[in-house]
Amino acid sequence: MLRRQTPTISEVDLERHLLRASVSSLHAERLCCDRCKRTPLVGEVVYRMPKHRTVCALCLPYRKDRPIASVPVRHGEEIRAQRITPPVPRDAS
């Protein structure tokens, strides 16, 4: 039986592929305004609207509906550093 040989990839092509994959990952995590497509700055407040929309502070006056919540924009490393911990069980007594 003949085995297929997988094509080898050069080091330069591998580096390029990994760089594109990491940039795409960062772009996917990026928060942006659904109206103007602007990326809010760290510390700026964005507003959650009905139907899972996100609007920056500059676009909020153009919306007729009221925001559900306001969320401060955090640094990407701060978001990744957070861990979800299970709730501590309370004593039954």
Biopython code that builds the backbone (N, CA, C, O; Angstrom):
import numpy as np
from Bio.PDB.StructureBuilder import StructureBuilder

atoms = [
    (1, "MET", "N", (0.824, -1.172, 0.000)),
    (1, "MET", "CA", (0.000, 0.000, 0.000)),
    (1, "MET", "C", (0.880, 1.252, 0.000)),
    (1, "MET", "O", (1.849, 1.335, 0.754)),
    (2, "LEU", "N", (0.549, 2.193, -0.821)),
    (2, "LEU", "CA", (1.319, 3.434, -0.887)),
    (2, "LEU", "C", (0.749, 4.451, 0.084)),
    (2, "LEU", "O", (-0.465, 4.628, 0.192)),
    (3, "ARG", "N", (1.646, 5.108, 0.782)),
    (3, "ARG", "CA", (1.232, 6.155, 1.714)),
    (3, "ARG", "C", (1.363, 7.502, 1.032)),
    (3, "ARG", "O", (2.317, 7.762, 0.299)),
    (4, "ARG", "N", (0.403, 8.332, 1.287)),
    (4, "ARG", "CA", (0.478, 9.692, 0.748)),
    (4, "ARG", "C", (1.503, 10.486, 1.536)),
    (4, "ARG", "O", (1.590, 10.388, 2.760)),
    (5, "GLN", "N", (2.250, 11.247, 0.828)),
    (5, "GLN", "CA", (3.208, 12.114, 1.513)),
    (5, "GLN", "C", (2.557, 13.475, 1.711)),
    (5, "GLN", "O", (2.036, 14.084, 0.776)),
    (6, "THR", "N", (2.603, 13.923, 2.939)),
    (6, "THR", "CA", (2.045, 15.248, 3.209)),
    (6, "THR", "C", (3.071, 16.289, 2.785)),
    (6, "THR", "O", (4.262, 16.137, 3.054)),
    (7, "PRO", "N", (2.619, 17.327, 2.135)),
    (7, "PRO", "CA", (3.567, 18.355, 1.710)),
    (7, "PRO", "C", (4.165, 19.069, 2.922)),
    (7, "PRO", "O", (3.472, 19.346, 3.901)),
    (8, "THR", "N", (5.427, 19.354, 2.839)),
    (8, "THR", "CA", (6.086, 20.075, 3.932)),
    (8, "THR", "C", (5.895, 21.568, 3.711)),
    (8, "THR", "O", (5.731, 22.036, 2.584)),
    (9, "ILE", "N", (5.919, 22.292, 4.807)),
    (9, "ILE", "CA", (5.742, 23.742, 4.742)),
    (9, "ILE", "C", (7.043, 24.394, 5.199)),
    (9, "ILE", "O", (7.687, 23.933, 6.142)),
    (10, "SER", "N", (7.410, 25.448, 4.530)),
    (10, "SER", "CA", (8.657, 26.114, 4.891)),
    (10, "SER", "C", (8.478, 26.888, 6.203)),
    (10, "SER", "O", (7.357, 27.161, 6.632)),
    (11, "GLU", "N", (9.577, 27.222, 6.810)),
    (11, "GLU", "CA", (9.542, 27.947, 8.085)),
    (11, "GLU", "C", (8.897, 29.322, 7.912)),
    (11, "GLU", "O", (8.141, 29.773, 8.773)),
    (12, "VAL", "N", (9.195, 29.970, 6.816)),
    (12, "VAL", "CA", (8.636, 31.302, 6.554)),
    (12, "VAL", "C", (7.121, 31.209, 6.391)),
    (12, "VAL", "O", (6.390, 32.040, 6.929)),
    (13, "ASP", "N", (6.644, 30.201, 5.652)),
    (13, "ASP", "CA", (5.209, 30.034, 5.465)),
    (13, "ASP", "C", (4.515, 29.689, 6.779)),
    (13, "ASP", "O", (3.398, 30.144, 7.027)),
    (14, "LEU", "N", (5.166, 28.890, 7.619)),
    (14, "LEU", "CA", (4.609, 28.552, 8.923)),
    (14, "LEU", "C", (4.484, 29.798, 9.793)),
    (14, "LEU", "O", (3.452, 30.003, 10.431)),
    (15, "GLU", "N", (5.513, 30.623, 9.827)),
    (15, "GLU", "CA", (5.474, 31.870, 10.604)),
    (15, "GLU", "C", (4.352, 32.772, 10.106)),
    (15, "GLU", "O", (3.617, 33.351, 10.906)),
    (16, "ARG", "N", (4.219, 32.890, 8.806)),
    (16, "ARG", "CA", (3.175, 33.731, 8.211)),
    (16, "ARG", "C", (1.787, 33.207, 8.589)),
    (16, "ARG", "O", (0.892, 33.984, 8.923)),
    (17, "HIS", "N", (1.617, 31.889, 8.534)),
    (17, "HIS", "CA", (0.327, 31.283, 8.881)),
    (17, "HIS", "C", (-0.017, 31.526, 10.353)),
    (17, "HIS", "O", (-1.153, 31.874, 10.674)),
    (18, "LEU", "N", (0.955, 31.346, 11.242)),
    (18, "LEU", "CA", (0.719, 31.561, 12.670)),
    (18, "LEU", "C", (0.410, 33.024, 12.976)),
    (18, "LEU", "O", (-0.437, 33.315, 13.820)),
    (19, "LEU", "N", (1.089, 33.942, 12.297)),
    (19, "LEU", "CA", (0.823, 35.364, 12.498)),
    (19, "LEU", "C", (-0.591, 35.716, 12.052)),
    (19, "LEU", "O", (-1.305, 36.426, 12.760)),
    (20, "ARG", "N", (-0.998, 35.227, 10.893)),
    (20, "ARG", "CA", (-2.357, 35.502, 10.410)),
    (20, "ARG", "C", (-3.401, 34.917, 11.341)),
    (20, "ARG", "O", (-4.426, 35.549, 11.599)),
    (21, "ALA", "N", (-3.154, 33.720, 11.847)),
    (21, "ALA", "CA", (-4.101, 33.083, 12.756)),
    (21, "ALA", "C", (-4.235, 33.883, 14.059)),
    (21, "ALA", "O", (-5.342, 34.031, 14.578)),
    (22, "SER", "N", (-3.132, 34.394, 14.584)),
    (22, "SER", "CA", (-3.192, 35.157, 15.834)),
    (22, "SER", "C", (-3.868, 36.506, 15.628)),
    (22, "SER", "O", (-4.620, 36.955, 16.493)),
    (23, "VAL", "N", (-3.613, 37.155, 14.500)),
    (23, "VAL", "CA", (-4.261, 38.440, 14.215)),
    (23, "VAL", "C", (-5.761, 38.236, 14.027)),
    (23, "VAL", "O", (-6.560, 39.049, 14.492)),
    (24, "SER", "N", (-6.146, 37.163, 13.353)),
    (24, "SER", "CA", (-7.571, 36.866, 13.170)),
    (24, "SER", "C", (-8.245, 36.604, 14.508)),
    (24, "SER", "O", (-9.382, 37.021, 14.728)),
    (25, "SER", "N", (-7.550, 35.920, 15.395)),
    (25, "SER", "CA", (-8.096, 35.640, 16.720)),
    (25, "SER", "C", (-8.307, 36.934, 17.501)),
    (25, "SER", "O", (-9.344, 37.106, 18.142)),
    (26, "LEU", "N", (-7.345, 37.835, 17.454)),
    (26, "LEU", "CA", (-7.489, 39.119, 18.146)),
    (26, "LEU", "C", (-8.612, 39.940, 17.540)),
    (26, "LEU", "O", (-9.361, 40.601, 18.258)),
    (27, "HIS", "N", (-8.730, 39.899, 16.224)),
    (27, "HIS", "CA", (-9.778, 40.655, 15.542)),
    (27, "HIS", "C", (-11.155, 40.121, 15.920)),
    (27, "HIS", "O", (-12.104, 40.895, 16.049)),
    (28, "ALA", "N", (-11.273, 38.809, 16.097)),
    (28, "ALA", "CA", (-12.563, 38.208, 16.452)),
    (28, "ALA", "C", (-12.988, 38.602, 17.863)),
    (28, "ALA", "O", (-14.182, 38.741, 18.126)),
    (29, "GLU", "N", (-12.027, 38.784, 18.780)),
    (29, "GLU", "CA", (-12.334, 39.147, 20.158)),
    (29, "GLU", "C", (-12.590, 40.642, 20.328)),
    (29, "GLU", "O", (-13.071, 41.075, 21.374)),
    (30, "ARG", "N", (-12.276, 41.413, 19.325)),
    (30, "ARG", "CA", (-12.349, 42.863, 19.422)),
    (30, "ARG", "C", (-13.794, 43.328, 19.571)),
    (30, "ARG", "O", (-14.698, 42.820, 18.907)),
    (31, "LEU", "N", (-13.988, 44.289, 20.440)),
    (31, "LEU", "CA", (-15.295, 44.894, 20.647)),
    (31, "LEU", "C", (-15.408, 46.092, 19.707)),
    (31, "LEU", "O", (-14.492, 46.912, 19.643)),
    (32, "CYS", "N", (-16.516, 46.203, 18.977)),
    (32, "CYS", "CA", (-16.690, 47.363, 18.110)),
    (32, "CYS", "C", (-18.149, 47.799, 18.138)),
    (32, "CYS", "O", (-19.042, 47.021, 18.472)),
    (33, "CYS", "N", (-18.366, 49.054, 17.782)),
    (33, "CYS", "CA", (-19.697, 49.636, 17.751)),
    (33, "CYS", "C", (-20.453, 49.080, 16.538)),
    (33, "CYS", "O", (-19.911, 49.025, 15.434)),
    (34, "ASP", "N", (-21.691, 48.676, 16.751)),
    (34, "ASP", "CA", (-22.482, 48.143, 15.646)),
    (34, "ASP", "C", (-22.959, 49.227, 14.688)),
    (34, "ASP", "O", (-23.347, 48.917, 13.562)),
    (35, "ARG", "N", (-22.939, 50.483, 15.104)),
    (35, "ARG", "CA", (-23.399, 51.563, 14.234)),
    (35, "ARG", "C", (-22.262, 52.135, 13.386)),
    (35, "ARG", "O", (-22.374, 52.202, 12.162)),
    (36, "CYS", "N", (-21.164, 52.548, 14.036)),
    (36, "CYS", "CA", (-20.083, 53.217, 13.308)),
    (36, "CYS", "C", (-18.876, 52.312, 13.047)),
    (36, "CYS", "O", (-17.947, 52.702, 12.340)),
    (37, "LYS", "N", (-18.891, 51.103, 13.619)),
    (37, "LYS", "CA", (-17.808, 50.116, 13.457)),
    (37, "LYS", "C", (-16.483, 50.566, 14.067)),
    (37, "LYS", "O", (-15.430, 50.013, 13.749)),
    (38, "ARG", "N", (-16.536, 51.566, 14.937)),
    (38, "ARG", "CA", (-15.329, 52.064, 15.597)),
    (38, "ARG", "C", (-14.978, 51.168, 16.766)),
    (38, "ARG", "O", (-15.871, 50.648, 17.435)),
    (39, "THR", "N", (-13.685, 50.978, 17.025)),
    (39, "THR", "CA", (-13.227, 50.225, 18.188)),
    (39, "THR", "C", (-13.061, 51.194, 19.350)),
    (39, "THR", "O", (-12.217, 52.088, 19.285)),
    (40, "PRO", "N", (-13.848, 51.038, 20.413)),
    (40, "PRO", "CA", (-13.739, 51.951, 21.558)),
    (40, "PRO", "C", (-12.392, 51.804, 22.263)),
    (40, "PRO", "O", (-11.784, 50.733, 22.251)),
    (41, "LEU", "N", (-11.944, 52.880, 22.867)),
    (41, "LEU", "CA", (-10.682, 52.887, 23.595)),
    (41, "LEU", "C", (-10.849, 52.222, 24.958)),
    (41, "LEU", "O", (-11.959, 52.130, 25.484)),
    (42, "VAL", "N", (-9.750, 51.766, 25.516)),
    (42, "VAL", "CA", (-9.764, 51.178, 26.854)),
    (42, "VAL", "C", (-10.216, 52.243, 27.844)),
    (42, "VAL", "O", (-9.705, 53.362, 27.831)),
    (43, "GLY", "N", (-11.169, 51.900, 28.699)),
    (43, "GLY", "CA", (-11.705, 52.839, 29.671)),
    (43, "GLY", "C", (-12.975, 53.522, 29.194)),
    (43, "GLY", "O", (-13.722, 54.067, 30.006)),
    (44, "GLU", "N", (-13.228, 53.502, 27.915)),
    (44, "GLU", "CA", (-14.450, 54.096, 27.368)),
    (44, "GLU", "C", (-15.638, 53.192, 27.715)),
    (44, "GLU", "O", (-15.466, 51.994, 27.944)),
    (45, "VAL", "N", (-16.823, 53.764, 27.753)),
    (45, "VAL", "CA", (-18.021, 53.005, 28.087)),
    (45, "VAL", "C", (-18.783, 52.689, 26.807)),
    (45, "VAL", "O", (-18.999, 53.568, 25.972)),
    (46, "VAL", "N", (-19.189, 51.433, 26.655)),
    (46, "VAL", "CA", (-20.062, 51.038, 25.557)),
    (46, "VAL", "C", (-21.390, 50.607, 26.148)),
    (46, "VAL", "O", (-21.468, 50.255, 27.324)),
    (47, "TYR", "N", (-22.416, 50.636, 25.346)),
    (47, "TYR", "CA", (-23.759, 50.358, 25.821)),
    (47, "TYR", "C", (-24.330, 49.144, 25.110)),
    (47, "TYR", "O", (-24.252, 49.024, 23.887)),
    (48, "ARG", "N", (-24.906, 48.243, 25.902)),
    (48, "ARG", "CA", (-25.583, 47.064, 25.352)),
    (48, "ARG", "C", (-27.028, 47.451, 25.093)),
    (48, "ARG", "O", (-27.730, 47.948, 25.974)),
    (49, "MET", "N", (-27.450, 47.212, 23.865)),
    (49, "MET", "CA", (-28.798, 47.556, 23.450)),
    (49, "MET", "C", (-29.608, 46.277, 23.269)),
    (49, "MET", "O", (-29.046, 45.182, 23.285)),
    (50, "PRO", "N", (-30.917, 46.406, 23.098)),
    (50, "PRO", "CA", (-31.712, 45.213, 22.799)),
    (50, "PRO", "C", (-31.216, 44.531, 21.523)),
    (50, "PRO", "O", (-30.555, 45.160, 20.697)),
    (51, "LYS", "N", (-31.528, 43.272, 21.368)),
    (51, "LYS", "CA", (-31.129, 42.450, 20.219)),
    (51, "LYS", "C", (-29.614, 42.274, 20.129)),
    (51, "LYS", "O", (-29.070, 42.136, 19.033)),
    (52, "HIS", "N", (-28.927, 42.279, 21.281)),
    (52, "HIS", "CA", (-27.486, 42.007, 21.371)),
    (52, "HIS", "C", (-26.648, 42.991, 20.554)),
    (52, "HIS", "O", (-25.641, 42.599, 19.965)),
    (53, "ARG", "N", (-27.038, 44.223, 20.513)),
    (53, "ARG", "CA", (-26.276, 45.265, 19.825)),
    (53, "ARG", "C", (-25.379, 45.978, 20.825)),
    (53, "ARG", "O", (-25.720, 46.110, 22.000)),
    (54, "THR", "N", (-24.228, 46.435, 20.343)),
    (54, "THR", "CA", (-23.291, 47.208, 21.159)),
    (54, "THR", "C", (-23.099, 48.558, 20.489)),
    (54, "THR", "O", (-22.828, 48.631, 19.291)),
    (55, "VAL", "N", (-23.240, 49.624, 21.261)),
    (55, "VAL", "CA", (-23.144, 50.980, 20.720)),
    (55, "VAL", "C", (-22.167, 51.782, 21.567)),
    (55, "VAL", "O", (-22.193, 51.705, 22.795)),
    (56, "CYS", "N", (-21.302, 52.554, 20.906)),
    (56, "CYS", "CA", (-20.345, 53.391, 21.640)),
    (56, "CYS", "C", (-21.046, 54.646, 22.162)),
    (56, "CYS", "O", (-22.187, 54.926, 21.797)),
    (57, "ALA", "N", (-20.360, 55.389, 23.011)),
    (57, "ALA", "CA", (-20.932, 56.591, 23.618)),
    (57, "ALA", "C", (-21.225, 57.665, 22.577)),
    (57, "ALA", "O", (-22.133, 58.474, 22.770)),
    (58, "LEU", "N", (-20.477, 57.689, 21.482)),
    (58, "LEU", "CA", (-20.705, 58.693, 20.445)),
    (58, "LEU", "C", (-21.981, 58.422, 19.648)),
    (58, "LEU", "O", (-22.618, 59.355, 19.160)),
    (59, "CYS", "N", (-22.347, 57.168, 19.517)),
    (59, "CYS", "CA", (-23.527, 56.794, 18.726)),
    (59, "CYS", "C", (-24.793, 56.673, 19.564)),
    (59, "CYS", "O", (-25.885, 56.564, 19.006)),
    (60, "LEU", "N", (-24.676, 56.689, 20.868)),
    (60, "LEU", "CA", (-25.837, 56.521, 21.737)),
    (60, "LEU", "C", (-26.926, 57.573, 21.488)),
    (60, "LEU", "O", (-28.102, 57.209, 21.477)),
    (61, "PRO", "N", (-26.599, 58.857, 21.289)),
    (61, "PRO", "CA", (-27.659, 59.840, 21.041)),
    (61, "PRO", "C", (-28.470, 59.574, 19.765)),
    (61, "PRO", "O", (-29.589, 60.071, 19.641)),
    (62, "TYR", "N", (-27.937, 58.817, 18.835)),
    (62, "TYR", "CA", (-28.637, 58.525, 17.589)),
    (62, "TYR", "C", (-29.614, 57.359, 17.722)),
    (62, "TYR", "O", (-30.367, 57.072, 16.791)),
    (63, "ARG", "N", (-29.607, 56.697, 18.856)),
    (63, "ARG", "CA", (-30.498, 55.554, 19.078)),
    (63, "ARG", "C", (-31.772, 56.011, 19.784)),
    (63, "ARG", "O", (-31.722, 56.845, 20.687)),
    (64, "LYS", "N", (-32.896, 55.468, 19.373)),
    (64, "LYS", "CA", (-34.167, 55.821, 20.009)),
    (64, "LYS", "C", (-34.419, 54.966, 21.251)),
    (64, "LYS", "O", (-34.993, 55.446, 22.229)),
    (65, "ASP", "N", (-33.994, 53.703, 21.215)),
    (65, "ASP", "CA", (-34.237, 52.824, 22.349)),
    (65, "ASP", "C", (-33.191, 53.052, 23.442)),
    (65, "ASP", "O", (-32.113, 53.594, 23.197)),
    (66, "ARG", "N", (-33.539, 52.626, 24.633)),
    (66, "ARG", "CA", (-32.664, 52.822, 25.788)),
    (66, "ARG", "C", (-31.727, 51.641, 25.955)),
    (66, "ARG", "O", (-32.094, 50.511, 25.634)),
    (67, "PRO", "N", (-30.513, 51.887, 26.456)),
    (67, "PRO", "CA", (-29.575, 50.779, 26.668)),
    (67, "PRO", "C", (-30.010, 49.869, 27.812)),
    (67, "PRO", "O", (-30.645, 50.304, 28.773)),
    (68, "ILE", "N", (-29.655, 48.607, 27.682)),
    (68, "ILE", "CA", (-29.931, 47.630, 28.731)),
    (68, "ILE", "C", (-28.870, 47.720, 29.822)),
    (68, "ILE", "O", (-29.170, 47.606, 31.010)),
    (69, "ALA", "N", (-27.612, 47.930, 29.395)),
    (69, "ALA", "CA", (-26.503, 47.997, 30.354)),
    (69, "ALA", "C", (-25.377, 48.837, 29.773)),
    (69, "ALA", "O", (-25.292, 49.028, 28.560)),
    (70, "SER", "N", (-24.525, 49.330, 30.642)),
    (70, "SER", "CA", (-23.318, 50.025, 30.214)),
    (70, "SER", "C", (-22.119, 49.216, 30.697)),
    (70, "SER", "O", (-22.089, 48.726, 31.826)),
    (71, "VAL", "N", (-21.133, 49.091, 29.811)),
    (71, "VAL", "CA", (-19.985, 48.234, 30.105)),
    (71, "VAL", "C", (-18.697, 49.010, 29.812)),
    (71, "VAL", "O", (-18.535, 49.525, 28.706)),
    (72, "PRO", "N", (-17.773, 49.105, 30.785)),
    (72, "PRO", "CA", (-16.488, 49.752, 30.481)),
    (72, "PRO", "C", (-15.621, 48.819, 29.636)),
    (72, "PRO", "O", (-15.600, 47.608, 29.855)),
    (73, "VAL", "N", (-14.917, 49.390, 28.681)),
    (73, "VAL", "CA", (-14.023, 48.607, 27.819)),
    (73, "VAL", "C", (-12.751, 48.330, 28.606)),
    (73, "VAL", "O", (-12.139, 49.238, 29.169)),
    (74, "ARG", "N", (-12.364, 47.057, 28.634)),
    (74, "ARG", "CA", (-11.165, 46.667, 29.368)),
    (74, "ARG", "C", (-10.077, 46.270, 28.389)),
    (74, "ARG", "O", (-10.331, 46.004, 27.214)),
    (75, "HIS", "N", (-8.875, 46.240, 28.900)),
    (75, "HIS", "CA", (-7.727, 45.835, 28.101)),
    (75, "HIS", "C", (-7.828, 44.348, 27.795)),
    (75, "HIS", "O", (-8.310, 43.584, 28.631)),
    (76, "GLY", "N", (-7.387, 43.922, 26.620)),
    (76, "GLY", "CA", (-7.484, 42.536, 26.202)),
    (76, "GLY", "C", (-6.794, 41.571, 27.143)),
    (76, "GLY", "O", (-7.303, 40.474, 27.375)),
    (77, "GLU", "N", (-5.650, 41.948, 27.691)),
    (77, "GLU", "CA", (-4.943, 41.068, 28.623)),
    (77, "GLU", "C", (-5.721, 40.920, 29.919)),
    (77, "GLU", "O", (-5.688, 39.862, 30.548)),
    (78, "GLU", "N", (-6.413, 41.966, 30.319)),
    (78, "GLU", "CA", (-7.208, 41.905, 31.543)),
    (78, "GLU", "C", (-8.369, 40.923, 31.368)),
    (78, "GLU", "O", (-8.718, 40.200, 32.301)),
    (79, "ILE", "N", (-8.962, 40.898, 30.186)),
    (79, "ILE", "CA", (-10.067, 39.988, 29.915)),
    (79, "ILE", "C", (-9.583, 38.546, 29.946)),
    (79, "ILE", "O", (-10.248, 37.682, 30.518)),
    (80, "ARG", "N", (-8.438, 38.279, 29.341)),
    (80, "ARG", "CA", (-7.910, 36.917, 29.304)),
    (80, "ARG", "C", (-7.468, 36.435, 30.680)),
    (80, "ARG", "O", (-7.466, 35.232, 30.943)),
    (81, "ALA", "N", (-7.093, 37.365, 31.566)),
    (81, "ALA", "CA", (-6.579, 36.992, 32.883)),
    (81, "ALA", "C", (-7.685, 36.600, 33.846)),
    (81, "ALA", "O", (-7.405, 35.995, 34.882)),
    (82, "GLN", "N", (-8.925, 36.923, 33.539)),
    (82, "GLN", "CA", (-10.020, 36.599, 34.438)),
    (82, "GLN", "C", (-10.323, 35.113, 34.382)),
    (82, "GLN", "O", (-10.262, 34.484, 33.326)),
    (83, "ARG", "N", (-10.650, 34.573, 35.539)),
    (83, "ARG", "CA", (-11.019, 33.164, 35.619)),
    (83, "ARG", "C", (-12.389, 33.060, 36.268)),
    (83, "ARG", "O", (-12.696, 33.777, 37.220)),
    (84, "ILE", "N", (-13.183, 32.185, 35.755)),
    (84, "ILE", "CA", (-14.489, 31.947, 36.355)),
    (84, "ILE", "C", (-14.297, 30.902, 37.443)),
    (84, "ILE", "O", (-13.812, 29.799, 37.188)),
    (85, "THR", "N", (-14.679, 31.259, 38.634)),
    (85, "THR", "CA", (-14.532, 30.329, 39.757)),
    (85, "THR", "C", (-15.909, 29.827, 40.168)),
    (85, "THR", "O", (-16.883, 30.578, 40.116)),
    (86, "PRO", "N", (-15.997, 28.587, 40.568)),
    (86, "PRO", "CA", (-17.304, 28.066, 41.004)),
    (86, "PRO", "C", (-17.748, 28.730, 42.288)),
    (86, "PRO", "O", (-16.911, 29.116, 43.105)),
    (87, "PRO", "N", (-19.045, 28.871, 42.482)),
    (87, "PRO", "CA", (-19.525, 29.502, 43.721)),
    (87, "PRO", "C", (-19.158, 28.650, 44.935)),
    (87, "PRO", "O", (-19.132, 27.421, 44.872)),
    (88, "VAL", "N", (-18.880, 29.327, 46.018)),
    (88, "VAL", "CA", (-18.523, 28.647, 47.263)),
    (88, "VAL", "C", (-19.805, 28.151, 47.913)),
    (88, "VAL", "O", (-20.723, 28.940, 48.137)),
    (89, "PRO", "N", (-19.888, 26.849, 48.225)),
    (89, "PRO", "CA", (-21.117, 26.346, 48.868)),
    (89, "PRO", "C", (-21.270, 26.910, 50.275)),
    (89, "PRO", "O", (-20.300, 27.026, 51.025)),
    (90, "ARG", "N", (-22.490, 27.252, 50.611)),
    (90, "ARG", "CA", (-22.775, 27.794, 51.945)),
    (90, "ARG", "C", (-23.060, 26.651, 52.891)),
    (90, "ARG", "O", (-23.476, 25.567, 52.481)),
    (91, "ASP", "N", (-22.827, 26.916, 54.176)),
    (91, "ASP", "CA", (-23.140, 25.911, 55.190)),
    (91, "ASP", "C", (-24.641, 25.670, 55.248)),
    (91, "ASP", "O", (-25.427, 26.616, 55.199)),
    (92, "ALA", "N", (-25.035, 24.418, 55.352)),
    (92, "ALA", "CA", (-26.455, 24.064, 55.412)),
    (92, "ALA", "C", (-27.017, 24.321, 56.804)),
    (92, "ALA", "O", (-28.233, 24.294, 56.997)),
    (93, "SER", "N", (-26.150, 24.567, 57.767)),
    (93, "SER", "CA", (-26.651, 24.753, 59.149)),
    (93, "SER", "C", (-27.184, 26.110, 59.411)),
    (93, "SER", "O", (-27.631, 26.394, 60.522)),
]
sb = StructureBuilder()
sb.init_structure("model")
sb.init_model(0)
sb.init_chain("A")
sb.init_seg("    ")
for serial, (resi, resn, name, xyz) in enumerate(atoms, 1):
    if name == "N":
        sb.init_residue(resn, " ", resi, " ")
    sb.init_atom(name, np.array(xyz, "f"), 0.0, 1.0, " ", f" {name:<3s}", serial, name[0])
structure = sb.get_structure()
